Amino acid sequence: MTLNELQAAEKTFLLPTYERNPLLITSGEGVYLWTGDGTRYLDLLSGIGVSALGYGHPAIARALAEGAGYPLHISNLFFHEGQAELALRLTQVSGLDRAFFANSGTEAWEAALKLARAYSTLRRSEGAELGTRFLALEGSFHGRTMGSVATTHKLKYREPFAPVMPEVDYIPFSDVHALENAWSREYCALLIEPIQGEGGIRPVSQAFMDAARRLTRETGAPLVLDEVQAGFGRTGKWFAYQHYGVEPDVTTIAKPLAGGLPLGAVLCTGELARAIHPGMHGTTFGGGPLACRVAIAVFDEIERTGLLAHVHKVGTYFHERLAELARRHEMVTEVRGVGMMLAIELSDAAHAKAALETMMHTHHILLNRTSETVLRFLPPYILERTHVDTAVAALDATLAGLSAPQLAAQANTGGKIGD
Ligand SMILES: *Cc1c(COP(=O)(O)O)cnc(C)c1O
């Protein structure tokens, strides 16, 4: 089918949940994707932070080939070798004690919410004073299931589905005073993305993270950190919380974990794990043999090639080059992020939209827009400096073109990319 035919068919047969960009991807290798007409795109988004090793990586191809000779699925009623090994590896790098495997970020988050409630129930049965409410942050995004949207701040994600899970309160982003005022024994958990992703690549402050750790310790409620986007190496450390020197009670990861296959995980302390008994939670597909095998291969590759240091080095270079751009273009109001989780904020949504269109259609570079005015970069970890130079030169030209008066008008008629 051609792109036109696909567009027509999807318009008829799919629920209209997505406004896709008009590219029909036919192949990928390394940091590049190709469309059917042979056009090559530099991918600075990696499937929203998923394809950490890029496309067609030999280590993943090997794991897939080996995995094809083993049952693709055996359920969680029997043992296979992958879950224990992956769990061991994750506990070693996270400082946490136990893992549960799910199929996606939102499922991992859902499991984390249930774990917090179960722990609260356990502690009350032991005589502790601990409530059932959740405290979350404005600007948060935790996924699309009912519990996840209930803890996701933007109204457009939860209002149409009302009533969502009750007993969730929000405080302003990274506001220490608001946290100190709001926090009490009514809460069973404090829910934070150390670096908000969909919220526009916004790291919470060190003071906020310190207060979050201190206050949750005071009441005995878990500090639950959503690292679905920031975790598993994206920021140049295994977990974003490691930049803050804090250890959470619970964390969730997913996006890059299995290099493109669906896999999510909740990691928690042994203390929290006391709340869970056989039969309380589970999944048919989660932690399947193929996904675990590929995740272990991704893990090995990150360690074998020193990829965390590479993410730090190239990400820092990328950040510096973006900061230079910001000094040259008034339209850029801020540069944010850590490692390969980066963003520039533009002065208005129309320019951000137009910049993405030009980057995609003229320069053949893929990125995305989040929170209206934010251009987001979540490239594959294997990105090199030369790709950064190509991208920054293209951005420079794009922003210069947008600030020219006759072109500024076009900014209001750009197509759709991103959320
Ligand atoms: C993407 C994301 C999720 C949801 O993950 P899915 O795999 O899409 O369900 C949850 N939390 C954060 C921080 C995310 O970025």
The ligand as a Tripos MOL2 file, in Angstrom:
@<TRIPOS>MOLECULE
LIG
   15    15     1     0     0
SMALL
NO_CHARGES

@<TRIPOS>ATOM
      1 C1          5.8490    7.0650   28.2360 C.3       1 LIG1
      2 C2          5.6900    7.2110   29.6950 C.ar      1 LIG1
      3 C3          4.7900    6.4170   30.4130 C.ar      1 LIG1
      4 C4          3.8620    5.4460   29.7440 C.3       1 LIG1
      5 O1          4.5380    4.4220   29.1000 O.3       1 LIG1
      6 P1          3.7900    3.5230   27.9980 P.3       1 LIG1
      7 O2          4.7880    2.4760   27.6510 O.co2     1 LIG1
      8 O3          3.4240    4.4250   26.8750 O.co2     1 LIG1
      9 O4          2.5860    2.9540   28.6410 O.co2     1 LIG1
     10 C5          4.7510    6.5580   31.7860 C.ar      1 LIG1
     11 N1          5.5490    7.4240   32.4100 N.ar      1 LIG1
     12 C6          6.4240    8.2110   31.7640 C.ar      1 LIG1
     13 C7          7.2980    9.1500   32.5220 C.3       1 LIG1
     14 C8          6.5150    8.1440   30.3740 C.ar      1 LIG1
     15 O5          7.3610    8.9440   29.7110 O.3       1 LIG1
@<TRIPOS>BOND
     1     1     2 1
     2     2     3 ar
     3     2    14 ar
     4     3     4 1
     5     3    10 ar
     6     4     5 1
     7     5     6 1
     8     6     7 2
     9     6     8 1
    10     6     9 1
    11    10    11 ar
    12    11    12 ar
    13    12    13 1
    14    12    14 ar
    15    14    15 1
@<TRIPOS>SUBSTRUCTURE
     1 LIG1         1 GROUP 0 **** ****
